Amino acid sequence: MDTDELLRAIVEFLQIWREQAPENVRTSWGMIYRDDRFPLIHQANLGWVATLPEGGPKKIIDDLANAFRGTAVPHHALLFEDAETAFGIQEEFARLGFRP
């Protein structure tokens, strides 16, 4: 099997799986998926980053904090559609104190 085809299939699976989450919060950069039934499972509670917002990583971090405030979710997980984008801004996330 072609690895690009496999990657596309995995990404499609993850998108469908996340759309089943009880709460989907649309953002300027993508979507936050929240499932309070599974607070310790990263894949059930995360931000799906489709594009970088004008506010950059700080906007993403702030949106995650607002979405998970008052819940039992102890982590802030992100999944980027574009791995190169994620790699390019990882240091900025770290400077802002982001720890998944």
N, C-alpha and C positions, 0 to 999 in steps of 0.2 A: 504494500500500500504506500502511496506517495505521502511523505510526511506533511506536505502542505495541505493535502486533502484531509489527513487525520487531524491536523490542527484546526481546520475550519469546522470539522465535525464536532470536535470538543468544544470549541467556542459556541457553536450553535446549541449544543446540549446545555451548556452552562447558562446561556441566555434563556432558554425555555424553562429550565429548572428555577431560575431566579424569578421569572415572571409568575411562578406559582406561589411566591411568598405572599403572606397575608397583607403586607404593607409595602407598597412601592412608591417612593418619593422621587418625582422627577426633579432634576436640577439643571442648571445651565451647562453642566459638564457631563451629564449622563443620568444615572439613576442610583438611588440608595435602596437596597433591598433589606427588609427587616422582618424577622420571624421570631417573635418573643418566645415561641415554644422551644426554640433551640438556641439559647443565648451563648453557649460555649462553642458553637460550630461556626467557624469563620465563613464558610461558603453560604450559610443561611443569613448572614448579617454582614453586608459589605457594600462598598461603593463601586459601581461599574463606571469607569472613566472612559467616555467615548472621545471627548475633546478637552483640551485645557481651557479653563475659564479665564476671563480677563483678570481675575484676582489671583490667578496662579494657584500653587499648592495651598496657600493660606485659605483661599475660598473653599477648597475641597475639605480641608481639615475642619474649618468652622462649620460647614454643612453637616459633616459626619457627627461632630460634637452635638449639634442641635438635634439631629435625628435620633441619636442614641441616649440623649440625656434622660435620666430617670428610668432607664431600663437596666436589666441585669447583664447586658452585653459588656464584657470587660475589655474588648479589643476594638480597634478600628482597622478593618481590612479593606484593601483596594485591589481591584483587578483592572488593568489597563487593556484596552483593545489593541493598542500599539505598543509593543515592548520597547521600541526605540525611544518613544516619547517618555515612557516610564524611566528608562535608563538615564535619559538626558536631564531629568529633574529630580532624581533621587537625592542628590546632595542638598538641594533646596528644601526638600521634605525633612531631611535629617537636621538641617540648621534650624528649622522651625520646631524641632523636638518631636516630630512624628515618629512613633514607634508602633508598628502594627501588632 
